[in-house]
Amino acid sequence: MEYTIEFGGRSYDARHGGPFDRGSADSYYRRPKDPHFYVGKSYEGEPVIPTDTSDAYWEYMAGYDYNEMYGDKKDWG
């Protein structure tokens, strides 16, 4: 199943484990930015660390920014 999100004039693949998903998850859990993603689902295999010139890096950043703007945050209360 394909899952996309429109943000900032672009369409992002928001599959579980992908760069956009990992960025939004880090924001949701109040973690600092740490660009990474998984080839498969989250936590299956080793994380891939993209360079700051790769599309995956900017997809991660967009996911983080998307959740900062529109998402909510984990309530640890």
Secondary structure by P-SEA (a helix, b strand, c coil): cbbbbbccccccccccccaaaaaaaaaaaccccccccccccccccbbbbbccccaaaaaaaaaaaaaaccccccccc
